[in-house]
Amino acid sequence: MAKNIFYYLLFIIFSINANAMEDVAKPKQIEWPFDGITGTFDRQSIQRGFKVFKEVCSACHSVDRLAFRNFAEIGFSEAEIKSLAAEYSVNDGPSDDGEMFERPARPSDQISGPYANEKAARAANNGAYPPDLSLIIKARADGANYVYSLLTGFSTPPAGFHLGENMYYNPYFAGGGSQLAMAPPLTKDGQVSYSDGTEATIEQMAKDVVNFLQWAAEPEMEKRKNIGISVMIFLAIFTFLFYLAKKRIWKNVK
């Protein structure tokens, strides 16, 4: 009897999970420059992606694990970094009078978010809390494809779908029944102007901002992959030398 109950519970659990998986569309599969053991960053795309983040996403989201000086890694000059930092203000202090104050950001400062605290963020977004995007690519399964699909996946809900008030339909949104409080951030081609002449379609802007967020989540990726390849080559050579040594030492043993 107990065994039957156990199997029945397992059947219910797997049925619920299967239904949940059916409700969420599988992310679109995109070929990314950072994929694979030899993948690298597309720095031009990352710079464009930061422009998309700055002009679109930063109205609600932060990337507070990034400091302005980190942008040197993707090709920003020292002057460009100082100019970028000067566009932001940060809280500092206390002063000699014991008061906190605002000052222009410096290259060593982290990029501040749009809200002072979580309550302010929820008040401005109908109770929803826009997450920090510094690690969003690593925080989601198939993160890069998931974020790309989410950005390009807003659509009209199918017939019979109950959409909540002030909610938006997106079949790729996991954990919310395919509806979320975030309005479509990328709404039209040319929403952002690229200085390098790249056509700013919705798909291109989504790819660029994903490239930026991938770099933000794992800026050391290229170094890690290079070390991994070097270690594998070393181990292969070492294994071959051990094999030759073994053959020589045991050649007279029968």
N, C-alpha and C positions, 0 to 999 in steps of 0.2 A: 504493500500500500504506500509506504513512504517513498519507495523508488518511483512509483507511478506519479506521485505528486511532484517529485523532483523533476522528472522528465516533462511534466505538464508545465511547470514554471519555466523551464528552459525554453520550451516551445513558445510561450508567451513573450519571454524576453527577446528571443531572436526575431519573432514576428514584429514586435514593436521597433526593434532596431532596423529591420528590413524596410518597414514603412517609412521610418525617418530618413533612411538613405534614399528612398525613392522620391521623397518630397524635395530634396535638394539636388539641383543639377550638378553633374560632374564638371569641374572647372575646365575651361578651354585649355588645350595643351599648346603652348607657345615655345618656340626654340629661343632660348635666352643665351646671350653671349657668355654668361657666367656658368652655364651648365657643364657638367663633366669634370674630369680630373685636370683638364688643361684649360678650363674656362677662365676667362678674364673679364675685367670690367670694361664697358664701353663708356669712357669718360665723357665723350661729347653727349651721349644720351643721359648720363648722370647729371651733367650740368643743365641740360634741358629739363630733366625731371625735377631738379631743385626749383627751377623757375615755375613749373606747374605747381609744386608744393607751396611755394611762397605766395603765388598769386591766387591759388584756389584752396588748397587743403589747409593752409595755416590759419584760415579764418576760424576753424574749429579745433584743429589738431596741433599737437606739438611733436617735436623730435628732441626732447630735452637731454638725450644721451650724447648728442652731437655738440661739439664746440666749434666756434667759427674757424679756429686754426686748422681743424680737420680738413677743411676745404682745399688746403694746399695739396692734399693727396689726389685730388681730381682735377688739378690744373689751375686753380685760382692763384693769382699772384699775391704777394704780400699787400700791395696797395689795394687790390680788389677785396681782400679779406678785411682789411681795416675799414674800407668804405661800407662793406656789407654789415659789419658789426655796428657801425655808427648809426645804422638805420633802426637799431633796437635799443630799448632801455631795460636796465636791470635794477632790481632792488639791492641796495648795499647798506652797509652801516654796521653798528651804530657810528654816528659822527662823534666829534669831541663833546657835543652836547647831549649825546645819548639817543639821538634820533635816527631813525632809518630814513634813507633818501634814495631817489632815483638818479642814475647816471647813465651816460651812453655806454653801450656794451664795448668790451675789448675783445681782441682775438681769443684770449684765453677763456672767455665766458662761454657757458653753454647757451644754446638757443632757447630763449624763453617762449612759453606758450601764450595763447591768447587770453587765458583766464587766470584770475588770481588764485583760485582754488576750485575744488570739485563742486562745491555748492553753486558757485557762480557759473560753472560750465553747465550744470544740470538746469539751472534757471533759464539759461539762454537757449536750451535745446529740448524744451518740452519734457524735461525729466531725464533725458538720455545723457550719458556721459561719454563724450568723444574720447576714445583711447589715445594715448601717446603712440606714435607710429614708429618709434625708434627700432623696435624689435618685432613689428607686426608680421614681417615676412617669416621670421623663425617661429612665431607664436601660432601659426596656422599650418595645418597639413597642406602640403603642396603649395606653400605660401605665395610664391610669385604668381603662379597660375590662378590661385584663388583670388588674390587682390585684383589682378587684371580682369578676371571674369566679373568680379563684383562691380568694378568701375564701368565696365561696358555692358553690364547685364540688366540694367533697369528697363522695365517694359510694362505694358498694360497687363494687368492680371487676367487670367483666363476666366471664362464665364463660370459663375457660381463660386468664385473665390471671394471669401469675406476679408476685405482689406480694412484694417482698423483706421480710426480717425488720425489724421496727420501722419500716416504711414505710407511707405512706398514699396512697391512690389519688385522683388529681385529674386529669381529662382536660384541664384547661387549663394544666397545668404544663409549660412549655417547657424543653427541654434535659435532662429527667430521665426520659424514657420514661413520662410521666404518673404518676410516683410520687415522693414526696418525704418527707424525714425530719420535716418540720414537722407536728405534729398539728393538726387543725382548731382554729383559735383561737376562732372564733365557733360555739358549740355549741347555743345555745338562745335563744329570745326572752326578753328581760328580763335578759340576762346583765349588762347595765349599766343603771343607773337614770338617766334623764334628768330634770334638774330643771325643764325647760321643759314637761314633760308629753308630749313626743313618744314614741310607742310604739316601744320598742326591739326591733324585729324583727331577725332576722339580716340581712335585706336592708337595713334602714335603718341598722344599725350599720356594715355594709360600705360603704354610700354615704357615711356621715359620715366614716369614717376615710379614705376615698379623697379626699374634699374636703380633709381636714386635710393629707394627704400631698401633694396637688397644691399647696396653699399653701406647704408646707414646701420643696418643690422649686423653686418659682418665685414667691416672695413679691412680686416686682416686676411681676407679670403685668399688673395693671390699669394701672399707670403706663405700661408698654411699649405696651399697646394704645391708651391715650389719646394717647400721642405719635404712634403710627402713624396713627391716624385724623386727627389734626391735620395731619400731614405730607401725607396724601393730599388733604385739603381744600385746603391751601395750594398743592399742585402743580396741582390742578384749576383753581383760580382763576388761578394764574400762567399755565397753558396757555391759558386763555380770553383773558387779557389779551394774550398774545403773538399769538394768532390775530387779535384785533382790530387790533393794531398792524401785523401783516403785511398785512391787508386794506387798511388805510389807506395804508401806504407803497407798495404795489404796485397801487393801484386804477387808476392812469393808464397802467400798462404793459400793452401788448397783444402 
